[in-house]
Amino acid sequence: MGNEKNRGKKSNNSRGKVEKPKKNKAFTEEVVKESAQDIDANGMAVNNEIKLAHRDKENAEAVEVCKEKTCKEGGVGAGWTISIALSAALGLAMSIYLTIHHYQIMSGLPDYQSFCSISEYIDCDMVNTSSYSEFRGLPVALFGAGIYACVVCLIILSIFARGTTLKRYISAITILGFASFCGSIYFAIVSTFILHAICILCVGTYLINLFFFLGGTAAIRKLDKGSFNPVRSVTSMFMAGRSGEGLAMGNALGIFAIIMVVIQGFLSVLYLDAKYLGFSDSDIASFKEKYMAIKPQEIDLSDSPYWGTDNPDLTIVVFEDFLCHFCKRAHVTAFPIFKEYKNRIKIVFKHLPYDKECNSALQKTIHPGACKSAVAAACASIQGEFARFQEYFFSHQDVIKPDMDIAKVASEIGGVDMDKFELCLDQGKGEWVIRRDFNEAMKLTVRRTPAYFFNGRKWEGALKPIFIKKILEWELGT
């Protein structure tokens, strides 16, 4: 009876209310997680299929374009690839030559002159050593060499590329060409209207930069069937991250940086170490023989500003022009050497501006405003402040202009009594000093600046520090 009652209760419970199974929370989360992973995996698979389909479509389009003779083995016409590569190689060669040429002249290589210094207006020496020939202390031509080397790398990479990757490489070449040509326009304006001289090799690089831009634009237009957005193309290349395109461009830029460092390092050695310029003991002996054969000349030193001792063993007279980049470089590189002998030498400064306003020997003004800066320094010299004005004008050559307000500039430089300074200007004392120095230069047949006279022995043009030091040793017997 008891069991029957129990069975009855169970029977009644089963008929009345069904018990729900207990939920397993951990099991449920695992199932949801696996489902999500399945969904993600399926989504990724779908995305990958879409990407592959998109890439296949691009490659098919590239092949179709190739069939239409828009591209050949390297993805673009062999003629286009070869012409761009040869142009880049030519630009690289010219830029390296101009870089070495810049260092050789600025180093004061004796009697050095480039083959393209033909006349007063076609003068690579003048253009490539002007204040515009350097950026951040480095020759502008060096940056050109880096750009052309980068283009060579991009051309090599483009040979093995197809589709979007190919277009990105060509877009990079086009962008480099456009940026370089914009720079070319700037330097062409400076050369024509400010320096009044032309560098043939520089003009050659201008044309190459234009060719990169036009040639790259034409190639991309063909590959894109008329549409072209090089900025977006290059941007996407940089945003490609670790993809093949991004890595390839990263390699090109890395090579560009390495080439820049190697070229600059090597040329810095050229600039600082005489032996890499080919100066052996026999070269030094030959220079000494040539220097000692120069006949000393008498020079009027009265009322000229000077630096050093009043009782010198060696008197050095320097004719200079504050807008002359050679003079500026010579002043910067030579003065530290002169300081070593300050108790035994005297340096006398004279003016020879390349400005027709006060230099009648010129057919045309080379350095507009140079006369005004010389007059300002001459009036400052009366008050014993020549050195202050000399340093200022050499370090601020951009301030010197034909319409320069001398009194205003003098007040900015400071160190002088402005009433006395303006009286000097009104009385024409500064102009008188410049005329006197000019007549002295003509008597001594000075034709270039800087022009040095070491105890009367004339040497025109910049001198490498090693030669200045040797001359001091020979003249002083040290």
BAPABA-453519 format. One line per 2 residues: number of its first residue (from 0); their letters; for each residue x, y, z of C-alpha. Coordinates in steps of 0.5 Angstrom, whole numbers, plus 500, padded with zeros to 3 digits. Example, Ala and Ser with C-alpha at 12.3 -4.5 7.8 and 13.67 -1.06 7.14 Angstrom:
REM residues 2
0 = AS = 525:491:516; 527:498:514
This chain:
REM residues 478
0 = MG = 500:500:500; 506:505:502
2 = NE = 509:503:495; 503:504:491
4 = KN = 502:511:495; 509:513:493
6 = RG = 507:511:486; 501:515:486
8 = KK = 504:521:488; 510:520:483
10 = SN = 504:519:478; 500:525:480
12 = NS = 507:529:480; 508:527:473
14 = RG = 501:528:470; 501:535:473
16 = KV = 508:539:473; 514:537:468
18 = EK = 520:539:471; 525:543:467
20 = PK = 532:541:466; 537:545:469
22 = KN = 541:550:464; 549:549:464
24 = KA = 552:556:463; 559:554:461
26 = FT = 556:549:456; 552:555:453
28 = EE = 557:560:453; 562:555:449
30 = VV = 556:554:444; 555:561:443
32 = KE = 563:562:442; 564:557:437
34 = SA = 558:559:433; 561:566:433
36 = QD = 568:563:431; 564:560:425
38 = ID = 561:566:423; 567:570:423
40 = AN = 571:564:420; 565:564:414
42 = GM = 566:572:414; 573:572:413
44 = AV = 573:567:408; 567:571:404
46 = NN = 572:577:405; 578:573:403
48 = EI = 574:571:397; 572:578:395
50 = KL = 579:580:396; 581:575:391
52 = AH = 576:576:386; 578:583:386
54 = RD = 585:582:385; 583:577:380
56 = KE = 579:582:376; 585:587:377
58 = NA = 590:582:374; 585:581:368
60 = EA = 584:588:367; 592:589:367
62 = VE = 593:583:362; 587:586:358
64 = VC = 591:592:357; 597:589:356
66 = KE = 594:585:350; 592:592:348
68 = KT = 600:594:347; 599:599:353
70 = CK = 604:594:357; 609:589:355
72 = EG = 614:584:359; 615:589:365
74 = GV = 608:591:366; 609:598:361
76 = GA = 612:598:355; 620:596:355
78 = GW = 621:603:351; 618:607:357
80 = TI = 622:603:362; 629:604:359
82 = SI = 628:611:358; 626:613:365
84 = AL = 631:608:367; 637:612:363
86 = SA = 634:618:365; 635:617:372
88 = AL = 642:614:371; 644:620:367
90 = GL = 640:625:373; 644:621:378
92 = AM = 651:622:375; 650:629:374
94 = SI = 648:630:381; 654:626:384
96 = YL = 658:630:379; 655:637:382
98 = TI = 656:635:389; 663:633:388
100 = HH = 664:639:384; 661:643:390
102 = YQ = 665:640:395; 672:641:391
104 = IM = 671:648:390; 668:650:397
106 = SG = 674:646:399; 679:651:395
108 = LP = 682:646:390; 687:650:387
110 = DY = 686:652:380; 680:648:380
112 = QS = 674:650:375; 669:645:372
114 = FC = 668:644:364; 661:648:364
116 = SI = 664:654:367; 664:657:360
118 = SE = 662:665:360; 660:670:365
120 = YI = 653:667:364; 654:660:363
122 = DC = 658:659:370; 656:652:374
124 = DM = 662:654:379; 658:661:381
126 = VN = 651:657:381; 653:651:385
128 = TS = 657:655:390; 652:660:391
130 = SY = 648:661:398; 642:658:394
132 = SE = 646:651:393; 646:649:400
134 = FR = 640:646:404; 641:645:411
136 = GL = 649:645:410; 648:640:405
138 = PV = 649:641:397; 642:641:394
140 = AL = 645:636:388; 646:631:394
142 = FG = 638:631:395; 638:630:387
144 = AG = 642:624:387; 638:621:393
146 = IY = 632:622:389; 634:619:382
148 = AC = 637:613:386; 630:612:389
150 = VV = 627:613:382; 632:607:379
152 = CL = 630:603:385; 622:604:383
154 = II = 624:602:376; 627:596:378
156 = LS = 621:594:383; 616:596:377
158 = IF = 619:591:372; 617:585:377
160 = AR = 610:588:379; 603:588:376
162 = GT = 596:591:377; 595:596:382
164 = TL = 602:595:385; 605:597:378
166 = KR = 601:603:378; 603:605:385
168 = YI = 610:605:383; 609:609:377
170 = SA = 605:614:381; 611:614:386
172 = IT = 616:616:380; 610:621:378
174 = IL = 610:624:384; 617:625:385
176 = GF = 618:628:378; 612:633:380
178 = AS = 616:635:386; 623:635:383
180 = FC = 620:639:377; 617:644:382
182 = GS = 624:645:385; 627:646:379
184 = IY = 622:652:377; 624:655:383
186 = FA = 632:654:382; 631:656:375
188 = IV = 628:663:377; 634:664:382
190 = ST = 639:662:377; 636:667:372
192 = FI = 633:673:376; 638:673:382
194 = LH = 644:670:380; 644:672:373
196 = AI = 648:665:371; 646:659:368
198 = CI = 649:652:370; 648:647:364
200 = LC = 648:641:368; 642:644:373
202 = VG = 638:645:367; 639:638:365
204 = TY = 636:635:371; 630:640:370
206 = LI = 629:637:364; 629:630:367
208 = NL = 625:632:372; 619:634:367
210 = FF = 620:628:363; 619:624:370
212 = FL = 612:627:371; 610:627:364
214 = GG = 612:620:363; 609:617:369
216 = TA = 603:621:368; 602:618:361
218 = AI = 603:611:363; 598:611:369
220 = RK = 593:614:364; 594:608:360
222 = LD = 594:603:365; 588:606:368
224 = KG = 584:607:362; 584:615:362
226 = SF = 583:616:370; 589:618:374
228 = NP = 589:620:381; 597:619:383
230 = VR = 596:622:390; 591:617:392
232 = SV = 595:611:389; 601:613:393
234 = TS = 597:614:399; 594:607:399
236 = MF = 601:605:398; 604:608:404
238 = MA = 597:605:408; 599:598:405
240 = GR = 602:597:412; 605:590:411
242 = SG = 603:588:405; 607:587:399
244 = EG = 606:594:396; 608:597:402
246 = LA = 614:593:404; 616:594:397
248 = MG = 616:601:397; 619:601:404
250 = NA = 625:598:401; 625:603:396
252 = LG = 625:609:401; 630:605:405
254 = IF = 635:604:399; 634:612:398
256 = AI = 636:613:406; 642:609:405
258 = IM = 644:612:399; 644:619:402
260 = VV = 648:617:408; 653:613:404
262 = IQ = 654:619:399; 654:624:404
264 = GF = 659:620:408; 664:619:403
266 = LS = 664:626:400; 664:629:407
268 = VL = 671:625:407; 673:628:401
270 = YL = 671:635:404; 675:634:410
272 = DA = 681:630:408; 686:632:403
274 = KY = 689:625:401; 682:623:398
276 = LG = 682:629:394; 689:627:391
278 = FS = 694:631:395; 700:627:396
280 = DS = 707:630:398; 709:631:391
282 = DI = 702:635:390; 704:640:396
284 = AS = 711:640:394; 709:643:387
286 = FK = 704:648:390; 710:650:394
288 = EK = 714:651:388; 708:655:385
290 = YM = 707:659:391; 714:661:392
292 = AI = 715:663:385; 710:669:385
294 = KP = 713:676:386; 711:680:392
296 = QE = 707:686:390; 707:693:395
298 = ID = 700:694:397; 697:701:401
300 = LS = 695:699:408; 693:706:410
302 = DS = 686:707:414; 684:699:412
304 = PY = 681:695:418; 685:689:420
306 = WG = 685:684:425; 691:681:429
308 = TD = 698:684:432; 701:691:430
310 = NP = 708:688:429; 706:682:424
312 = DL = 711:677:421; 706:676:416
314 = TI = 701:681:413; 695:678:409
316 = VV = 691:682:405; 684:680:403
318 = FE = 680:683:398; 672:681:399
320 = DF = 665:681:397; 660:680:402
322 = LC = 655:677:397; 661:672:395
324 = HF = 660:665:397; 667:664:396
326 = CK = 669:669:401; 664:667:406
328 = RA = 666:660:406; 674:662:406
330 = HV = 672:667:412; 669:661:416
332 = TA = 674:656:414; 680:660:414
334 = FP = 679:664:420; 680:659:425
336 = IF = 687:657:422; 689:665:423
338 = KE = 687:665:430; 692:660:432
340 = YK = 697:665:429; 694:671:432
342 = NR = 700:674:435; 704:673:429
344 = IK = 700:675:423; 696:681:421
346 = IV = 690:681:416; 688:687:413
348 = FK = 681:687:409; 679:691:403
350 = HL = 673:691:399; 672:689:392
352 = PY = 664:688:391; 661:685:384
354 = DK = 657:691:383; 657:695:377
356 = EC = 655:701:382; 662:701:385
358 = NS = 666:697:380; 667:700:373
360 = AL = 671:693:371; 664:689:371
362 = QK = 660:689:364; 654:687:369
364 = TI = 652:687:376; 653:680:379
366 = HP = 652:681:386; 646:687:387
368 = GA = 647:691:393; 654:689:394
370 = CK = 656:696:394; 651:698:399
372 = SA = 654:693:404; 661:695:403
374 = VA = 659:702:404; 656:700:411
376 = AA = 662:696:413; 666:702:411
378 = CA = 663:707:415; 662:702:421
380 = SI = 670:701:421; 671:708:422
382 = QG = 668:707:429; 672:700:430
384 = EF = 666:696:428; 668:693:422
386 = AR = 668:686:424; 661:686:427
388 = FQ = 658:688:420; 663:683:417
390 = EY = 660:677:421; 653:680:420
392 = FF = 653:681:412; 656:674:411
394 = SH = 651:670:415; 645:674:413
396 = QD = 647:675:405; 639:675:404
398 = VI = 639:682:407; 643:685:402
400 = KP = 639:688:397; 640:694:392
402 = DM = 634:698:395; 637:696:402
404 = DI = 636:702:407; 643:702:410
406 = AK = 642:706:416; 636:702:418
408 = VA = 640:695:417; 646:699:421
410 = SE = 641:700:427; 639:693:427
412 = IG = 646:691:427; 648:695:433
414 = GV = 655:697:436; 655:704:432
416 = DM = 653:711:434; 648:712:429
418 = DK = 649:720:428; 656:719:426
420 = FE = 654:713:422; 649:717:418
422 = LC = 654:723:418; 659:718:414
424 = LD = 654:716:409; 652:724:408
426 = QG = 659:726:407; 660:720:402
428 = KG = 666:717:406; 664:710:405
430 = EW = 664:711:398; 671:714:398
432 = VI = 673:708:401; 670:703:396
434 = RR = 673:707:390; 680:707:394
436 = DF = 680:699:395; 677:698:388
438 = NE = 683:702:385; 688:698:389
440 = AM = 685:692:386; 686:694:379
442 = KL = 693:696:380; 694:689:383
444 = TV = 690:686:377; 685:683:382
446 = RR = 680:679:378; 677:674:383
448 = TP = 674:674:390; 677:672:395
450 = AY = 684:675:393; 689:674:398
452 = FF = 696:677:399; 701:673:403
454 = NG = 706:678:404; 705:681:397
456 = RK = 704:674:394; 697:674:390
458 = WE = 693:668:390; 686:669:387
460 = GA = 680:664:389; 678:660:395
462 = LK = 684:656:398; 683:649:402
464 = PI = 685:650:409; 691:645:408
466 = FI = 694:650:403; 693:656:408
468 = KK = 696:652:414; 702:650:409
470 = IL = 703:658:407; 703:660:414
472 = EW = 708:655:416; 712:657:410
474 = EL = 712:664:411; 713:664:419
476 = GT = 718:658:418; 714:654:423
